[in-house]
Amino acid sequence: MNQKHINQLIDTALAIEAEDAKHAGALGFMARVLAQVTLPYRAQPDNEFTRRNGALELTVVSPKSVGLPYGSYPRLLLSWVTTEAVRTRSPVLELGPTLSAFMAELGLIPSGGKEGTIPRLRNQTERLFSSSISCRYKDEAHTKGAGFNIASNYDLWWNPKLPDQLPLWKSTVTLGSDFFKEIVERPVPVDIRALKGLKRSPMALDIYCWLAHRMSYLRKDTVIPWHLLQLQFGADYTLTRQFKAAFLKQLKAVHTIYPAAKIAEVDRGLLLKPSPPHVATMPEPLRTLEKQWKAPLLPSPSPEPPAIRLKTTTFEKAKQAAPGFDVYYLEQEWREWIAKKGERPEHPDAAFIGFCRRKAQPKTT
């Protein structure tokens, strides 16, 4: 990490310390199974990839003509997909009004050219949505398995030359029903700001999501041997010492953003001590949603509307619309005003910014 990257991580850590994810509009989620076993870091020569975490084994398969997803982009996409599925309670997701808007949600800056972010995102999106996942749990007494397609269909209308233009048709993905059920039933709460801060390294993203999940239930000191960590995070490395050096480097970046995690290197492996979870609690709407998912794969025809969740960027725009005002106090006023009206705005983010703009206008006599 260079000094600029270190400074950016410190700034992210200070922002997270100053305001929790929920109040900052940065509460996100990751699929639980993909917080335990992970995708490839680099391009793979084959179209099948397997990783293990103890008795849990995950295999990803994709068409040979498309290839396996790898790197940071699929991880950012998976968190966005999981977060949107939890928020909307729908397997049909719209990938932003424009390509630029969607990339902003992922913390990416649009750029063209062969190595630009736009073609890379499109390529990795197609790889991810074309993939299927199978999980297997096996110990001496019990064997259990499950498989699912990430998407049942997807439709991408992205023009690299016109990322800001509204397309004639919306880009959408319809999640596979089993995958939708899996990610909504028990997602791992994460802080979107942490993911954006760590997006340079897919391993750092994996370590963060794993720690966010592990620390949410860890009750006693646990040492995880290096060879097991290598199976989980570093199957690409031939030598354990090479993996250990790479892992500790990325762990340092994660610890900068999640300093409350009590971790230490020991001779046999990595020592984990019970620590405060990075995202403190699961919000009430999600607990209610979990209860609804005890029955079949799809939600009831008329579920209660999900709580309005504003984007992180919306608060920045609100501060510009109402300089000098406490936008979080304005948010509370806005939500109370909506409740009194009894009407949910069609575009909540734009409605909130408009509310702030009106509040900032000088009173006329």
TORKOL-4160 file (C-alpha; in steps of 0.2 Angstrom, whole numbers, padded with zeros to 4 digits, m for minus):
365
<pt num="1" X="0000" Y="0000" Z="0000"/>
<pt num="2" X="0006" Y="0017" Z="m0004"/>
<pt num="3" X="0004" Y="0032" Z="0007"/>
<pt num="4" X="m0011" Y="0039" Z="m0002"/>
<pt num="5" X="m0020" Y="0022" Z="0000"/>
<pt num="6" X="m0016" Y="0021" Z="0018"/>
<pt num="7" X="m0023" Y="0039" Z="0020"/>
<pt num="8" X="m0039" Y="0034" Z="0011"/>
<pt num="9" X="m0041" Y="0019" Z="0023"/>
<pt num="10" X="m0038" Y="0030" Z="0038"/>
<pt num="11" X="m0051" Y="0043" Z="0032"/>
<pt num="12" X="m0063" Y="0028" Z="0029"/>
<pt num="13" X="m0060" Y="0021" Z="0046"/>
<pt num="14" X="m0063" Y="0039" Z="0054"/>
<pt num="15" X="m0079" Y="0041" Z="0045"/>
<pt num="16" X="m0085" Y="0024" Z="0050"/>
<pt num="17" X="m0080" Y="0028" Z="0068"/>
<pt num="18" X="m0089" Y="0045" Z="0068"/>
<pt num="19" X="m0106" Y="0037" Z="0061"/>
<pt num="20" X="m0112" Y="0020" Z="0060"/>
<pt num="21" X="m0117" Y="0012" Z="0044"/>
<pt num="22" X="m0136" Y="0013" Z="0046"/>
<pt num="23" X="m0136" Y="0031" Z="0050"/>
<pt num="24" X="m0124" Y="0035" Z="0036"/>
<pt num="25" X="m0135" Y="0026" Z="0023"/>
<pt num="26" X="m0120" Y="0014" Z="0021"/>
<pt num="27" X="m0128" Y="m0002" Z="0028"/>
<pt num="28" X="m0125" Y="m0016" Z="0016"/>
<pt num="29" X="m0125" Y="m0035" Z="0016"/>
<pt num="30" X="m0116" Y="m0050" Z="0009"/>
<pt num="31" X="m0121" Y="m0068" Z="0005"/>
<pt num="32" X="m0117" Y="m0078" Z="0020"/>
<pt num="33" X="m0110" Y="m0093" Z="0010"/>
<pt num="34" X="m0099" Y="m0081" Z="0000"/>
<pt num="35" X="m0092" Y="m0073" Z="0016"/>
<pt num="36" X="m0086" Y="m0090" Z="0021"/>
<pt num="37" X="m0079" Y="m0097" Z="0005"/>
<pt num="38" X="m0073" Y="m0086" Z="m0009"/>
<pt num="39" X="m0072" Y="m0083" Z="m0028"/>
<pt num="40" X="m0055" Y="m0083" Z="m0038"/>
<pt num="41" X="m0043" Y="m0068" Z="m0037"/>
<pt num="42" X="m0036" Y="m0070" Z="m0054"/>
<pt num="43" X="m0042" Y="m0077" Z="m0071"/>
<pt num="44" X="m0043" Y="m0096" Z="m0071"/>
<pt num="45" X="m0038" Y="m0107" Z="m0085"/>
<pt num="46" X="m0053" Y="m0118" Z="m0082"/>
<pt num="47" X="m0072" Y="m0115" Z="m0080"/>
<pt num="48" X="m0073" Y="m0124" Z="m0063"/>
<pt num="49" X="m0066" Y="m0117" Z="m0047"/>
<pt num="50" X="m0067" Y="m0125" Z="m0029"/>
<pt num="51" X="m0062" Y="m0118" Z="m0012"/>
<pt num="52" X="m0064" Y="m0125" Z="0006"/>
<pt num="53" X="m0067" Y="m0118" Z="0023"/>
<pt num="54" X="m0066" Y="m0133" Z="0035"/>
<pt num="55" X="m0080" Y="m0145" Z="0031"/>
<pt num="56" X="m0088" Y="m0133" Z="0019"/>
<pt num="57" X="m0084" Y="m0134" Z="0000"/>
<pt num="58" X="m0089" Y="m0121" Z="m0013"/>
<pt num="59" X="m0088" Y="m0124" Z="m0032"/>
<pt num="60" X="m0092" Y="m0111" Z="m0045"/>
<pt num="61" X="m0095" Y="m0116" Z="m0063"/>
<pt num="62" X="m0098" Y="m0105" Z="m0078"/>
<pt num="63" X="m0099" Y="m0108" Z="m0097"/>
<pt num="64" X="m0082" Y="m0110" Z="m0105"/>
<pt num="65" X="m0086" Y="m0096" Z="m0118"/>
<pt num="66" X="m0089" Y="m0084" Z="m0104"/>
<pt num="67" X="m0076" Y="m0089" Z="m0090"/>
<pt num="68" X="m0076" Y="m0088" Z="m0071"/>
<pt num="69" X="m0079" Y="m0072" Z="m0062"/>
<pt num="70" X="m0063" Y="m0066" Z="m0053"/>
<pt num="71" X="m0056" Y="m0051" Z="m0044"/>
<pt num="72" X="m0064" Y="m0036" Z="m0034"/>
<pt num="73" X="m0078" Y="m0032" Z="m0046"/>
<pt num="74" X="m0089" Y="m0048" Z="m0044"/>
<pt num="75" X="m0087" Y="m0046" Z="m0025"/>
<pt num="76" X="m0093" Y="m0028" Z="m0026"/>
<pt num="77" X="m0108" Y="m0034" Z="m0037"/>
<pt num="78" X="m0112" Y="m0048" Z="m0025"/>
<pt num="79" X="m0113" Y="m0036" Z="m0011"/>
<pt num="80" X="m0124" Y="m0024" Z="m0021"/>
<pt num="81" X="m0135" Y="m0038" Z="m0027"/>
<pt num="82" X="m0137" Y="m0045" Z="m0009"/>
<pt num="83" X="m0141" Y="m0027" Z="m0002"/>
<pt num="84" X="m0154" Y="m0023" Z="m0015"/>
<pt num="85" X="m0162" Y="m0040" Z="m0013"/>
<pt num="86" X="m0164" Y="m0037" Z="0006"/>
<pt num="87" X="m0170" Y="m0019" Z="0003"/>
<pt num="88" X="m0182" Y="m0023" Z="m0011"/>
<pt num="89" X="m0188" Y="m0040" Z="m0006"/>
<pt num="90" X="m0188" Y="m0044" Z="m0025"/>
<pt num="91" X="m0177" Y="m0056" Z="m0036"/>
<pt num="92" X="m0179" Y="m0044" Z="m0050"/>
<pt num="93" X="m0166" Y="m0030" Z="m0048"/>
<pt num="94" X="m0163" Y="m0014" Z="m0059"/>
<pt num="95" X="m0145" Y="m0010" Z="m0062"/>
<pt num="96" X="m0146" Y="0009" Z="m0060"/>
<pt num="97" X="m0155" Y="0022" Z="m0071"/>
<pt num="98" X="m0138" Y="0024" Z="m0080"/>
<pt num="99" X="m0122" Y="0015" Z="m0081"/>
<pt num="100" X="m0113" Y="0029" Z="m0072"/>
<pt num="101" X="m0126" Y="0029" Z="m0058"/>
<pt num="102" X="m0124" Y="0010" Z="m0056"/>
<pt num="103" X="m0105" Y="0011" Z="m0056"/>
<pt num="104" X="m0106" Y="0025" Z="m0042"/>
<pt num="105" X="m0116" Y="0013" Z="m0032"/>
<pt num="106" X="m0101" Y="0001" Z="m0033"/>
<pt num="107" X="m0088" Y="0015" Z="m0029"/>
<pt num="108" X="m0081" Y="0014" Z="m0047"/>
<pt num="109" X="m0077" Y="0029" Z="m0059"/>
<pt num="110" X="m0082" Y="0026" Z="m0077"/>
<pt num="111" X="m0068" Y="0025" Z="m0090"/>
<pt num="112" X="m0067" Y="0017" Z="m0107"/>
<pt num="113" X="m0053" Y="0009" Z="m0117"/>
<pt num="114" X="m0048" Y="m0009" Z="m0117"/>
<pt num="115" X="m0042" Y="m0009" Z="m0098"/>
<pt num="116" X="m0056" Y="0004" Z="m0093"/>
<pt num="117" X="m0068" Y="0001" Z="m0078"/>
<pt num="118" X="m0083" Y="0000" Z="m0090"/>
<pt num="119" X="m0078" Y="m0015" Z="m0101"/>
<pt num="120" X="m0070" Y="m0024" Z="m0085"/>
<pt num="121" X="m0087" Y="m0022" Z="m0076"/>
<pt num="122" X="m0097" Y="m0028" Z="m0090"/>
<pt num="123" X="m0086" Y="m0043" Z="m0093"/>
<pt num="124" X="m0086" Y="m0048" Z="m0074"/>
<pt num="125" X="m0105" Y="m0045" Z="m0073"/>
<pt num="126" X="m0108" Y="m0057" Z="m0087"/>
<pt num="127" X="m0096" Y="m0069" Z="m0079"/>
<pt num="128" X="m0105" Y="m0068" Z="m0062"/>
<pt num="129" X="m0123" Y="m0069" Z="m0069"/>
<pt num="130" X="m0118" Y="m0084" Z="m0080"/>
<pt num="131" X="m0111" Y="m0094" Z="m0065"/>
<pt num="132" X="m0119" Y="m0107" Z="m0054"/>
<pt num="133" X="m0113" Y="m0112" Z="m0037"/>
<pt num="134" X="m0114" Y="m0128" Z="m0027"/>
<pt num="135" X="m0110" Y="m0130" Z="m0009"/>
<pt num="136" X="m0106" Y="m0146" Z="0000"/>
<pt num="137" X="m0104" Y="m0149" Z="0019"/>
<pt num="138" X="m0096" Y="m0165" Z="0024"/>
<pt num="139" X="m0090" Y="m0172" Z="0041"/>
<pt num="140" X="m0089" Y="m0190" Z="0048"/>
<pt num="141" X="m0107" Y="m0191" Z="0052"/>
<pt num="142" X="m0116" Y="m0179" Z="0040"/>
<pt num="143" X="m0116" Y="m0174" Z="0022"/>
<pt num="144" X="m0127" Y="m0160" Z="0015"/>
<pt num="145" X="m0127" Y="m0151" Z="m0002"/>
<pt num="146" X="m0136" Y="m0137" Z="m0012"/>
<pt num="147" X="m0134" Y="m0129" Z="m0029"/>
<pt num="148" X="m0141" Y="m0113" Z="m0037"/>
<pt num="149" X="m0139" Y="m0102" Z="m0052"/>
<pt num="150" X="m0134" Y="m0084" Z="m0047"/>
<pt num="151" X="m0146" Y="m0077" Z="m0061"/>
<pt num="152" X="m0161" Y="m0085" Z="m0070"/>
<pt num="153" X="m0159" Y="m0071" Z="m0083"/>
<pt num="154" X="m0150" Y="m0054" Z="m0085"/>
<pt num="155" X="m0152" Y="m0040" Z="m0098"/>
<pt num="156" X="m0138" Y="m0027" Z="m0099"/>
<pt num="157" X="m0140" Y="m0011" Z="m0110"/>
<pt num="158" X="m0123" Y="m0003" Z="m0107"/>
<pt num="159" X="m0115" Y="0008" Z="m0120"/>
<pt num="160" X="m0097" Y="0012" Z="m0114"/>
<pt num="161" X="m0097" Y="0028" Z="m0125"/>
<pt num="162" X="m0112" Y="0035" Z="m0116"/>
<pt num="163" X="m0112" Y="0030" Z="m0098"/>
<pt num="164" X="m0122" Y="0045" Z="m0092"/>
<pt num="165" X="m0136" Y="0043" Z="m0105"/>
<pt num="166" X="m0153" Y="0035" Z="m0100"/>
<pt num="167" X="m0155" Y="0019" Z="m0110"/>
<pt num="168" X="m0171" Y="0015" Z="m0120"/>
<pt num="169" X="m0172" Y="m0001" Z="m0109"/>
<pt num="170" X="m0167" Y="m0004" Z="m0091"/>
<pt num="171" X="m0153" Y="m0016" Z="m0087"/>
<pt num="172" X="m0160" Y="m0029" Z="m0075"/>
<pt num="173" X="m0155" Y="m0046" Z="m0067"/>
<pt num="174" X="m0167" Y="m0059" Z="m0061"/>
<pt num="175" X="m0159" Y="m0069" Z="m0047"/>
<pt num="176" X="m0161" Y="m0088" Z="m0047"/>
<pt num="177" X="m0175" Y="m0092" Z="m0034"/>
<pt num="178" X="m0163" Y="m0103" Z="m0023"/>
<pt num="179" X="m0150" Y="m0090" Z="m0023"/>
<pt num="180" X="m0162" Y="m0076" Z="m0019"/>
<pt num="181" X="m0168" Y="m0086" Z="m0005"/>
<pt num="182" X="m0151" Y="m0090" Z="0001"/>
<pt num="183" X="m0145" Y="m0072" Z="0001"/>
<pt num="184" X="m0161" Y="m0065" Z="0009"/>
<pt num="185" X="m0163" Y="m0077" Z="0023"/>
<pt num="186" X="m0147" Y="m0074" Z="0033"/>
<pt num="187" X="m0136" Y="m0061" Z="0025"/>
<pt num="188" X="m0120" Y="m0054" Z="0033"/>
<pt num="189" X="m0122" Y="m0036" Z="0038"/>
<pt num="190" X="m0107" Y="m0026" Z="0031"/>
<pt num="191" X="m0102" Y="m0007" Z="0029"/>
<pt num="192" X="m0102" Y="m0002" Z="0011"/>
<pt num="193" X="m0089" Y="0011" Z="0015"/>
<pt num="194" X="m0077" Y="m0002" Z="0020"/>
<pt num="195" X="m0080" Y="m0012" Z="0004"/>
<pt num="196" X="m0077" Y="0004" Z="m0006"/>
<pt num="197" X="m0061" Y="0007" Z="0004"/>
<pt num="198" X="m0054" Y="m0010" Z="0002"/>
<pt num="199" X="m0059" Y="m0013" Z="m0017"/>
<pt num="200" X="m0041" Y="m0013" Z="m0023"/>
<pt num="201" X="m0039" Y="m0030" Z="m0016"/>
<pt num="202" X="m0051" Y="m0045" Z="m0018"/>
<pt num="203" X="m0042" Y="m0054" Z="m0004"/>
<pt num="204" X="m0045" Y="m0039" Z="0008"/>
<pt num="205" X="m0063" Y="m0039" Z="0003"/>
<pt num="206" X="m0064" Y="m0057" Z="0007"/>
<pt num="207" X="m0055" Y="m0055" Z="0024"/>
<pt num="208" X="m0066" Y="m0041" Z="0029"/>
<pt num="209" X="m0083" Y="m0050" Z="0025"/>
<pt num="210" X="m0076" Y="m0065" Z="0034"/>
<pt num="211" X="m0071" Y="m0056" Z="0049"/>
<pt num="212" X="m0088" Y="m0046" Z="0049"/>
<pt num="213" X="m0097" Y="m0063" Z="0049"/>
<pt num="214" X="m0085" Y="m0073" Z="0061"/>
<pt num="215" X="m0085" Y="m0059" Z="0074"/>
<pt num="216" X="m0104" Y="m0058" Z="0074"/>
<pt num="217" X="m0105" Y="m0075" Z="0083"/>
<pt num="218" X="m0087" Y="m0079" Z="0090"/>
<pt num="219" X="m0089" Y="m0082" Z="0109"/>
<pt num="220" X="m0071" Y="m0089" Z="0113"/>
<pt num="221" X="m0053" Y="m0087" Z="0108"/>
<pt num="222" X="m0050" Y="m0097" Z="0092"/>
<pt num="223" X="m0034" Y="m0101" Z="0083"/>
<pt num="224" X="m0036" Y="m0105" Z="0064"/>
<pt num="225" X="m0021" Y="m0114" Z="0057"/>
<pt num="226" X="m0012" Y="m0106" Z="0042"/>
<pt num="227" X="m0015" Y="m0121" Z="0031"/>
<pt num="228" X="m0034" Y="m0120" Z="0033"/>
<pt num="229" X="m0033" Y="m0101" Z="0030"/>
<pt num="230" X="m0024" Y="m0105" Z="0014"/>
<pt num="231" X="m0037" Y="m0117" Z="0008"/>
<pt num="232" X="m0050" Y="m0104" Z="0011"/>
<pt num="233" X="m0041" Y="m0088" Z="0005"/>
<pt num="234" X="m0026" Y="m0093" Z="m0004"/>
<pt num="235" X="m0027" Y="m0109" Z="m0014"/>
<pt num="236" X="m0018" Y="m0099" Z="m0028"/>
<pt num="237" X="m0002" Y="m0099" Z="m0018"/>
<pt num="238" X="0010" Y="m0114" Z="m0019"/>
<pt num="239" X="0019" Y="m0111" Z="m0003"/>
<pt num="240" X="0011" Y="m0107" Z="0014"/>
<pt num="241" X="0024" Y="m0094" Z="0018"/>
<pt num="242" X="0019" Y="m0084" Z="0002"/>
<pt num="243" X="0001" Y="m0085" Z="0006"/>
<pt num="244" X="0005" Y="m0080" Z="0024"/>
<pt num="245" X="0014" Y="m0064" Z="0019"/>
<pt num="246" X="0000" Y="m0059" Z="0006"/>
<pt num="247" X="m0013" Y="m0062" Z="0019"/>
<pt num="248" X="m0005" Y="m0052" Z="0033"/>
<pt num="249" X="m0003" Y="m0038" Z="0021"/>
<pt num="250" X="m0021" Y="m0037" Z="0017"/>
<pt num="251" X="m0026" Y="m0041" Z="0035"/>
<pt num="252" X="m0017" Y="m0025" Z="0040"/>
<pt num="253" X="m0028" Y="m0015" Z="0028"/>
<pt num="254" X="m0044" Y="m0023" Z="0035"/>
<pt num="255" X="m0038" Y="m0020" Z="0053"/>
<pt num="256" X="m0036" Y="m0001" Z="0049"/>
<pt num="257" X="m0055" Y="0000" Z="0044"/>
<pt num="258" X="m0060" Y="m0013" Z="0057"/>
<pt num="259" X="m0049" Y="m0009" Z="0072"/>
<pt num="260" X="m0061" Y="m0017" Z="0085"/>
<pt num="261" X="m0057" Y="m0034" Z="0078"/>
<pt num="262" X="m0046" Y="m0043" Z="0091"/>
<pt num="263" X="m0034" Y="m0053" Z="0080"/>
<pt num="264" X="m0016" Y="m0058" Z="0082"/>
<pt num="265" X="m0003" Y="m0068" Z="0072"/>
<pt num="266" X="0003" Y="m0083" Z="0082"/>
<pt num="267" X="0015" Y="m0098" Z="0078"/>
<pt num="268" X="0001" Y="m0110" Z="0072"/>
<pt num="269" X="m0010" Y="m0097" Z="0063"/>
<pt num="270" X="m0022" Y="m0083" Z="0067"/>
<pt num="271" X="m0029" Y="m0080" Z="0084"/>
<pt num="272" X="m0047" Y="m0073" Z="0084"/>
<pt num="273" X="m0054" Y="m0066" Z="0100"/>
<pt num="274" X="m0072" Y="m0061" Z="0103"/>
<pt num="275" X="m0074" Y="m0044" Z="0097"/>
<pt num="276" X="m0088" Y="m0031" Z="0093"/>
<pt num="277" X="m0096" Y="m0034" Z="0076"/>
<pt num="278" X="m0092" Y="m0021" Z="0063"/>
<pt num="279" X="m0110" Y="m0018" Z="0060"/>
<pt num="280" X="m0118" Y="m0019" Z="0077"/>
<pt num="281" X="m0135" Y="m0025" Z="0074"/>
<pt num="282" X="m0147" Y="m0032" Z="0061"/>
<pt num="283" X="m0161" Y="m0019" Z="0058"/>
<pt num="284" X="m0179" Y="m0023" Z="0063"/>
<pt num="285" X="m0186" Y="m0024" Z="0045"/>
<pt num="286" X="m0173" Y="m0038" Z="0042"/>
<pt num="287" X="m0178" Y="m0048" Z="0057"/>
<pt num="288" X="m0196" Y="m0047" Z="0051"/>
<pt num="289" X="m0191" Y="m0052" Z="0034"/>
<pt num="290" X="m0182" Y="m0068" Z="0041"/>
<pt num="291" X="m0198" Y="m0073" Z="0049"/>
<pt num="292" X="m0207" Y="m0072" Z="0033"/>
<pt num="293" X="m0194" Y="m0083" Z="0024"/>
<pt num="294" X="m0198" Y="m0099" Z="0035"/>
<pt num="295" X="m0210" Y="m0104" Z="0021"/>
<pt num="296" X="m0207" Y="m0106" Z="0002"/>
<pt num="297" X="m0194" Y="m0098" Z="m0010"/>
<pt num="298" X="m0204" Y="m0083" Z="m0015"/>
<pt num="299" X="m0211" Y="m0069" Z="m0003"/>
<pt num="300" X="m0230" Y="m0068" Z="m0001"/>
<pt num="301" X="m0239" Y="m0058" Z="m0015"/>
<pt num="302" X="m0242" Y="m0043" Z="m0005"/>
<pt num="303" X="m0227" Y="m0040" Z="0007"/>
<pt num="304" X="m0226" Y="m0025" Z="0018"/>
<pt num="305" X="m0216" Y="m0012" Z="0009"/>
<pt num="306" X="m0197" Y="m0011" Z="0014"/>
<pt num="307" X="m0190" Y="0003" Z="0024"/>
<pt num="308" X="m0184" Y="0017" Z="0014"/>
<pt num="309" X="m0165" Y="0016" Z="0013"/>
<pt num="310" X="m0156" Y="0032" Z="0006"/>
<pt num="311" X="m0140" Y="0030" Z="m0003"/>
<pt num="312" X="m0123" Y="0037" Z="0005"/>
<pt num="313" X="m0121" Y="0049" Z="m0010"/>
<pt num="314" X="m0139" Y="0056" Z="m0006"/>
<pt num="315" X="m0133" Y="0063" Z="0010"/>
<pt num="316" X="m0119" Y="0072" Z="0002"/>
<pt num="317" X="m0131" Y="0080" Z="m0011"/>
<pt num="318" X="m0142" Y="0084" Z="0003"/>
<pt num="319" X="m0128" Y="0094" Z="0012"/>
<pt num="320" X="m0125" Y="0104" Z="m0004"/>
<pt num="321" X="m0144" Y="0107" Z="m0006"/>
<pt num="322" X="m0145" Y="0113" Z="0012"/>
<pt num="323" X="m0128" Y="0120" Z="0017"/>
<pt num="324" X="m0127" Y="0123" Z="0035"/>
<pt num="325" X="m0141" Y="0112" Z="0040"/>
<pt num="326" X="m0140" Y="0095" Z="0049"/>
<pt num="327" X="m0146" Y="0084" Z="0035"/>
<pt num="328" X="m0149" Y="0069" Z="0048"/>
<pt num="329" X="m0161" Y="0080" Z="0057"/>
<pt num="330" X="m0169" Y="0085" Z="0041"/>
<pt num="331" X="m0170" Y="0066" Z="0037"/>
<pt num="332" X="m0180" Y="0063" Z="0053"/>
<pt num="333" X="m0192" Y="0077" Z="0048"/>
<pt num="334" X="m0194" Y="0071" Z="0031"/>
<pt num="335" X="m0198" Y="0053" Z="0037"/>
<pt num="336" X="m0211" Y="0060" Z="0049"/>
<pt num="337" X="m0218" Y="0071" Z="0035"/>
<pt num="338" X="m0220" Y="0055" Z="0023"/>
<pt num="339" X="m0228" Y="0045" Z="0037"/>
<pt num="340" X="m0241" Y="0059" Z="0040"/>
<pt num="341" X="m0245" Y="0060" Z="0021"/>
<pt num="342" X="m0246" Y="0041" Z="0020"/>
<pt num="343" X="m0238" Y="0040" Z="0003"/>
<pt num="344" X="m0221" Y="0032" Z="m0001"/>
<pt num="345" X="m0211" Y="0043" Z="m0014"/>
<pt num="346" X="m0208" Y="0034" Z="m0030"/>
<pt num="347" X="m0190" Y="0041" Z="m0030"/>
<pt num="348" X="m0185" Y="0043" Z="m0011"/>
<pt num="349" X="m0167" Y="0049" Z="m0014"/>
<pt num="350" X="m0173" Y="0063" Z="m0026"/>
<pt num="351" X="m0188" Y="0067" Z="m0014"/>
<pt num="352" X="m0177" Y="0069" Z="0001"/>
<pt num="353" X="m0165" Y="0081" Z="m0008"/>
<pt num="354" X="m0180" Y="0091" Z="m0014"/>
<pt num="355" X="m0186" Y="0092" Z="0004"/>
<pt num="356" X="m0169" Y="0098" Z="0010"/>
<pt num="357" X="m0168" Y="0111" Z="m0004"/>
<pt num="358" X="m0185" Y="0118" Z="0001"/>
<pt num="359" X="m0180" Y="0118" Z="0019"/>
<pt num="360" X="m0165" Y="0129" Z="0015"/>
<pt num="361" X="m0175" Y="0142" Z="0005"/>
<pt num="362" X="m0177" Y="0158" Z="0014"/>
<pt num="363" X="m0194" Y="0161" Z="0021"/>
<pt num="364" X="m0204" Y="0175" Z="0012"/>
<pt num="365" X="m0215" Y="0187" Z="0021"/>
